[in-house]
Amino acid sequence: MGVRRWDTVIVGASSAGLYTAYLLASSGQRVAVFEQHPNISPARRTLIITPHLRRVLPFPFDEAILHTTPIMAVAGPTARAEIHLVEADLIVERGALIRLLRDKAQGAGAEIILGHKLVGIEANGHRARLVFRDRKHNRQEVALASAIVGADGVFSDTARFTGIRRPPSVPILQAEIDLPSGWDPKRVQVWFDRSDTRFFYWLIPESERRGVLGLVADSDDDIRALLVRFLRKRNIEPLTFQGARVAMHDPRLRPWGRVGSAPVYLVGDAAGQVKVTTVGGSVTGFVGAQAAAEALIKGIPYAQTIKPLKRELDLHWWVRRLLDRLDNEGYDALIRGLTPRVRRFLETRTRDEMAGALWPVLLTTPSLWRVGPHLLRGWRPGPKPSSRWRDEYEVGSS
Ligand SMILES: Cc1cc2nc3c(=O)[nH]c(=O)nc-3n(C[C@H](O)[C@H](O)[C@H](O)COP(=O)(O)OP(=O)(O)OC[C@H]3O[C@@H](n4cnc5c(N)ncnc54)[C@H](O)[C@@H]3O)c2cc1C
């Protein structure tokens, strides 16, 4: 390939990277996306995504939608509630969405270079010099870029090579299952059980007969045992598993840097653009991609274009801090406190559009004040990060 020059080099051809490439190439930039894998065929992953995505992506993505779910049911040990969403959640197959984004990026003129792993970045005059290992031919290739976008996921090498702090992460594991008999395929179920996880279990139907049942936890060590026990208790047979680590937003993250005079912007999981209440990173990763593209196209700071997303993500971070203090009785009190007004709010606002509106509703709902004492009783000094979590967090610290 020799040395090639680009306006922007994007590292990582998954959802956030390909969407950034589409936006930049559509604006006339010379863009390349480098992906370490030899093809774009990501492992199967069933995602639940808010319908806000229809307002974020500028093109239809119906071919990636498997199913829609208008009912969100939540359960504590003894309390239950159902939220009937005005706009149903979308159940999406990640591979189909990524293939669509690949076609859109290529159609806009972006070049996608597969089988190339980023192994180094250094300054080169006013450009950045990126070194990739061509895995097929086992040789190094160099790219010169006026800007870099790191869309290389939670273990971002772009962040590592440029001294930008990487986000913490948690493991997610979900089993593909046949829906239990009588299960309403329009209903997503969330279970809170503080003795197993500070997060939650879920069941997401992806068709009339199939679905995924999973959990988020703090440690890789026991997540599988917890999931298997949960499935066994309900006589549900796992067909296969989908799992990986997902980034967690932290308000202290600053997902940008510079190599020489070339700006470096992180997007998606690399930037910790994940709502930590639900651990959903798809829509927020696309919004982060839009903010990075806008900054590069208009020549304005990413710190500025990313502000509305940061506001949304920070809100979820504060809510997560409160949820982490709840015990099981606290979750029951929370669910019982969902008055018609709070339900109406949750039915009409998606989980990606809560900033500025959530606190006024929560603070003016007296039934939710009963959760207060549980916040104090359930307090504990936070989860102990696993050594892997600490390594990831510290290696990338600047
Ligand atoms: C099991 C599971 C279930 C989930 N469910 C949901 C859900 O229901 N809803 C939701 O919104 N979110 C969900 N998420 C989170 C969501 O999938 C992620 O937030 C999202 O996929 C992140 O996309 P990304 O483009 O930022 O990064 P990734 O998808 O992680 O892509 C990073 C890309 O960079 C490439 N790369 C890495 N290093 C290099 C390198 N050195 N050189 C070149 N290329 C490199 C990788 O190969 C990969 O292609 C789930 C995650 C998991 C694991």
The ligand as an ORCA input file, in Angstrom:
! r2SCAN-3c Opt
* xyz 0 1
  C     -23.669     -8.923     24.896
  C     -23.874     -7.461     24.687
  C     -25.164     -6.958     24.612
  C     -25.382     -5.592     24.421
  N     -26.650     -5.162     24.344
  C     -26.881     -3.852     24.074
  C     -28.209     -3.392     23.897
  O     -29.160     -4.166     24.041
  N     -28.413     -2.079     23.562
  C     -27.375     -1.206     23.391
  O     -27.606     -0.037     23.062
  N     -26.092     -1.615     23.580
  C     -25.827     -2.908     23.908
  N     -24.544     -3.338     24.057
  C     -23.461     -2.356     23.919
  C     -23.151     -2.077     22.454
  O     -23.093     -3.292     21.732
  C     -21.812     -1.346     22.358
  O     -21.928     -0.143     23.119
  C     -21.480     -0.992     20.898
  O     -21.428     -2.164     20.113
  C     -20.125     -0.318     20.820
  O     -19.838     -0.065     19.459
  P     -18.456      0.593     19.023
  O     -18.567      0.810     17.550
  O     -18.141      1.753     19.885
  O     -17.340     -0.479     19.394
  P     -17.160     -2.014     19.017
  O     -18.429     -2.594     18.503
  O     -16.526     -2.653     20.196
  O     -16.130     -2.003     17.796
  C     -14.760     -1.727     17.922
  C     -14.114     -2.126     16.603
  O     -12.742     -1.728     16.626
  C     -11.942     -2.804     16.154
  N     -10.602     -2.645     16.731
  C     -10.248     -2.748     18.042
  N      -8.915     -2.547     18.199
  C      -8.415     -2.303     16.949
  C      -7.105     -2.033     16.480
  N      -6.021     -1.954     17.296
  N      -6.942     -1.849     15.150
  C      -8.001     -1.915     14.286
  N      -9.261     -2.191     14.695
  C      -9.475     -2.380     16.019
  C     -12.685     -4.036     16.634
  O     -12.300     -5.202     15.926
  C     -14.138     -3.641     16.379
  O     -14.547     -3.917     15.068
  C     -24.284     -4.693     24.298
  C     -22.983     -5.178     24.396
  C     -22.771     -6.548     24.603
  C     -21.374     -7.029     24.723
*
